[in-house]
Amino acid sequence: MLRAGRLQEIGFASAYVEKCLKLLDDHLFKHTYLVGEQITQADIACAAALLLAYQMVKICKSNVFSFCLFCCWKSSNCASW
């Protein structure tokens, strides 16, 4: 059983992650990539981390999930890597 302090830490961390995902979701609503006009390592690294998280907890931010899928597809089909 989790003690009260630990539950409070989990609640704080969950709220922080939700806030970060909201910022990312808002950014991806207006932009295709995190930085610039083409895919970068930042996009791939972020998408990989978020895709793993999505598989574990089912992130419900539609723009974030679409971004993850797009970056995975783009990186596997990009000849310039």
Backbone bond lengths (Angstrom), bond angles and torsions (degrees), N, CA, C in turn:
res aa  C-N    CA-C-N  psi(-1)  N-CA   C-N-CA  omega(-1)  CA-C   N-CA-C  phi
1 M - - - 1.440 - - 1.527 109.30 -
2 L 1.332 115.98 137.96 1.460 120.52 -179.60 1.522 110.47 -79.25
3 R 1.319 115.21 139.36 1.458 118.45 177.23 1.528 109.28 -80.86
4 A 1.309 117.41 162.26 1.468 123.28 -173.38 1.528 112.25 -57.82
5 G 1.323 118.26 -40.77 1.472 121.25 179.37 1.510 111.95 -62.57
6 R 1.312 115.75 -39.19 1.465 120.53 179.73 1.529 110.39 -68.11
7 L 1.309 117.33 -40.00 1.466 120.57 177.28 1.523 110.87 -62.63
8 Q 1.329 116.57 -37.29 1.461 120.73 178.41 1.530 110.15 -66.16
9 E 1.327 117.89 -41.24 1.462 122.04 177.59 1.522 110.86 -62.28
10 I 1.317 116.94 -42.98 1.458 121.27 179.09 1.528 110.37 -63.76
11 G 1.323 116.38 -41.70 1.461 120.58 177.63 1.518 111.93 -62.20
12 F 1.331 117.30 -42.58 1.460 122.10 178.20 1.522 110.56 -63.83
13 A 1.331 117.06 -46.33 1.460 121.44 -179.57 1.530 110.99 -63.45
14 S 1.308 117.62 -41.34 1.462 121.60 178.88 1.523 111.22 -62.67
15 A 1.323 116.45 -42.67 1.467 120.67 178.69 1.532 110.80 -65.04
16 Y 1.332 116.66 -39.25 1.466 120.96 179.11 1.528 111.12 -65.83
17 V 1.314 116.83 -44.76 1.471 120.87 178.50 1.527 109.83 -62.39
18 E 1.315 117.36 -42.52 1.458 121.25 178.64 1.526 110.97 -60.88
19 K 1.320 116.94 -40.70 1.464 121.29 178.02 1.530 110.49 -64.12
20 C 1.324 117.37 -44.23 1.472 121.76 178.96 1.524 111.31 -63.65
21 L 1.323 117.05 -42.01 1.462 120.59 178.65 1.533 111.24 -65.28
22 K 1.313 117.03 -34.90 1.466 120.93 177.53 1.522 109.95 -64.95
23 L 1.339 117.43 -43.66 1.464 120.89 177.13 1.522 111.15 -60.81
24 L 1.320 116.53 -44.68 1.461 120.91 179.08 1.523 110.96 -65.31
25 D 1.307 117.56 -42.22 1.460 122.12 178.90 1.527 110.54 -61.23
26 D 1.318 117.40 -43.16 1.466 121.56 178.27 1.533 111.00 -63.80
27 H 1.329 116.99 -42.09 1.467 120.93 178.59 1.533 110.31 -63.11
28 L 1.321 116.40 -45.26 1.464 120.28 -176.82 1.526 112.49 -72.64
29 F 1.310 117.73 -15.57 1.463 121.02 174.14 1.522 110.15 -66.41
30 K 1.343 116.67 -31.18 1.467 122.05 -176.37 1.525 113.77 -104.91
31 H 1.336 117.68 -18.57 1.462 121.71 -174.76 1.525 110.31 -130.09
32 T 1.321 115.94 148.44 1.457 120.45 177.08 1.524 111.25 -80.03
33 Y 1.322 116.91 -36.55 1.460 121.94 -175.78 1.526 110.83 -120.29
34 L 1.319 116.36 164.45 1.460 120.64 177.78 1.519 111.42 -67.46
35 V 1.344 116.23 -43.20 1.459 122.02 -178.00 1.517 108.45 -136.85
36 G 1.313 117.99 130.53 1.463 121.45 174.12 1.518 113.80 76.88
37 E 1.340 113.95 -162.09 1.458 121.54 -173.80 1.526 113.89 -113.40
38 Q 1.323 116.87 11.22 1.466 120.09 176.13 1.524 109.24 -145.42
39 I 1.309 115.48 164.41 1.459 119.88 -177.80 1.532 110.67 -66.82
40 T 1.328 115.34 139.96 1.464 121.61 178.80 1.527 108.93 -129.91
41 Q 1.316 115.30 175.46 1.464 119.41 176.85 1.522 110.94 -61.93
42 A 1.320 117.21 -29.72 1.470 120.48 178.22 1.531 110.18 -61.58
43 D 1.322 116.88 -43.00 1.460 120.99 178.96 1.526 111.14 -62.71
44 I 1.318 115.83 -46.14 1.460 120.42 -177.11 1.529 111.10 -66.22
45 A 1.336 116.80 -44.10 1.466 120.40 179.90 1.528 110.94 -63.96
46 C 1.314 116.32 -44.05 1.464 120.16 -179.95 1.526 110.37 -65.38
47 A 1.328 116.10 -44.45 1.466 119.98 -179.49 1.525 111.13 -63.11
48 A 1.323 117.02 -41.34 1.468 119.86 -179.91 1.528 111.17 -62.80
49 A 1.321 116.57 -44.57 1.470 120.16 179.70 1.527 110.97 -65.57
50 L 1.319 116.53 -42.03 1.460 120.23 -178.58 1.519 112.02 -71.85
51 L 1.321 117.21 -33.92 1.458 119.71 178.87 1.525 110.52 -65.69
52 L 1.324 116.67 -39.64 1.463 120.33 175.59 1.532 110.37 -62.93
53 A 1.331 115.87 -44.25 1.467 119.76 178.04 1.519 110.52 -63.11
54 Y 1.319 116.77 -40.33 1.459 120.21 179.74 1.528 111.03 -60.74
55 Q 1.320 115.60 -42.96 1.460 119.57 179.70 1.524 111.25 -63.19
56 M 1.327 117.09 -29.62 1.461 120.73 -178.45 1.524 112.50 -84.13
57 V 1.327 117.72 -40.89 1.470 119.33 -172.07 1.526 114.24 -127.81
58 K 1.311 118.48 3.25 1.467 122.46 177.30 1.525 112.29 57.29
59 I 1.340 115.71 67.17 1.461 121.36 175.06 1.524 108.27 -55.94
60 C 1.306 117.20 134.44 1.458 120.94 -173.91 1.521 113.43 -105.04
61 K 1.296 119.32 16.64 1.457 121.95 178.14 1.525 108.14 -87.30
62 S 1.311 117.52 109.50 1.461 120.96 -171.92 1.519 113.03 -62.60
63 N 1.335 119.45 -41.05 1.455 120.67 -179.91 1.519 111.25 -66.94
64 V 1.318 117.30 -36.22 1.462 121.27 179.06 1.522 110.08 -66.77
65 F 1.310 117.47 -45.17 1.465 120.11 -179.73 1.530 110.71 -65.47
66 S 1.323 117.99 -42.61 1.471 121.29 177.60 1.526 110.54 -60.90
67 F 1.340 116.65 -40.41 1.457 122.11 177.45 1.525 110.38 -60.12
68 C 1.316 117.32 -44.92 1.470 121.80 179.96 1.519 110.90 -59.48
69 L 1.312 116.09 -48.78 1.461 120.17 -179.72 1.522 111.34 -63.74
70 F 1.337 116.74 -42.24 1.458 120.76 -179.93 1.521 110.97 -62.47
71 C 1.339 117.61 -46.04 1.465 120.46 -179.21 1.524 111.72 -64.29
72 C 1.314 117.19 -38.76 1.465 120.05 177.82 1.519 110.36 -64.70
73 W 1.317 116.55 -42.67 1.477 120.50 178.30 1.513 110.42 -66.24
74 K 1.343 117.46 -46.59 1.452 122.44 -177.04 1.535 110.67 -63.18
75 S 1.318 117.62 -43.68 1.458 119.87 -177.62 1.528 111.63 -67.91
76 S 1.313 117.96 -31.31 1.462 119.57 179.40 1.529 112.38 -79.97
77 N 1.335 116.85 -16.35 1.463 121.54 -179.69 1.529 113.43 -111.28
78 C 1.300 117.84 10.13 1.449 121.27 -175.08 1.538 110.00 -98.56
79 A 1.324 115.89 116.09 1.464 120.52 -176.74 1.517 113.32 -75.96
80 S 1.340 117.98 -15.64 1.461 120.22 -175.26 1.522 113.47 -82.25
81 W 1.331 118.37 -2.46 1.470 119.85 -178.81 1.467 108.10 -76.50
